[in-house]
């Protein structure tokens, strides 16, 4: 079993290093991710088109049929975007961790992608469970001390901390598809001991801030804002993955 480590991850060094890391791997990343990127961009535009169609279907009869059809198209688009994102993320991890993907087709689905998807659902359920517990505790505090709504954000700290401690499951299953999910989660929890707060920022808060900034820009109404926003999501993905991959590699070296 992998030993735990109390060595602190260097926050600023990892952020700067992730940019350099992704830049150094830019050509091999481009060769590996061009098809997921192209499909993802296409699906993003199709999603935007589907929203417009639904907005036009406000009449009965043919309009109602159009709205139902548009909903089905949008559901297909969202599902497609999810699976394409999983494929792209796993491939990015494998490239950054220098795994062999030379024999894989431009888009493929295997054990890594399946376990990555299952890990996402398990982590989401764990997050919601922890959020429900912290909400119950916070409500009890409100009942005792009165309305302290400004402390409501504290409600998210426990689930975010747990998610950060388990985040290394994603590079682990990408690099080693044969590992069991429970074993991968257990390894991530033990390996991140002492680095939970750093990973909260690197793996959750920092990427969330980037996503919110891109979303805000997309909604500004500026010319081509949606197009640029959709492109930024896919261009930033390798950098965000590089943050986790570099943290993973750093912890692996000192474990």
Steps between C-alpha positions, in 0.01 A plus 500: 500500500623848418633690800341828593691824476485818703714697255321819401425558133650832379188694397648778285764274350234252390284770339792643304635154429167382360510774238856407402413128512200538267700729267789253475255222413295717264587311181436152634184628670384648169565173319307305762212741562425653159201275430337530846564876477339521156197294603469688828497834322241371254279372781536832682369686197222243454405553863474874445289440189272267696437765765393748232263249346333434834461870553307523169268209579251706704186418303269200505480239225811501287677724751447244778636225276805710422560559871481127575735421212741773613500362854601158366776653289627700795500190723702316237741792469553530876556123529743510210690791653531311829651188342727700269624698802577175686692364201694826459582523871622141526714542190645825639591324825662215309700742285617710795587190703688362198289187460507312172205597278667446163281202417173669597263647244425876500192425713482183707320373808654250737544413866654838583205694357246268666664525843550874454125538439408280798744697716330824394158371607634357827679826581186700417292279731760533774498878456119514527498271804761714678308813399179359645672424832667843519165665412327318784768610744489858376119514528528380858746781571261750342219377725715557808673828415252652259541600135868518402449464127837645414652181641308285250806472278665298778249233405708415191839475667472140631383347169758703305774378736389137456486542121852646503634205701349255249582694180815300420282200418464646148867498396540167679228318300617675182856379549412158639166372362541165676479649850175454692293810567489446875876449505552817294280709730674357806841580351395858420369558852817367663741666255346847539534505878636840600418654161122525518489880518750546216305258281175678591640805327680323215237241411172670589509872574749608232337301212156617619616862490627448143170337397296784652718758325452327163126471561479869592687593183270281288195685636635852444332528161824607333551398136603133477493474883330157494741373236806620693357367827440154351853496359652614831336211684683250281826696494507533880426130553865386448618763751246390762591136444869594520440646848366167626752292306791703639363470854459126443856462370641708787321289761605181322866602518497565875274206593 
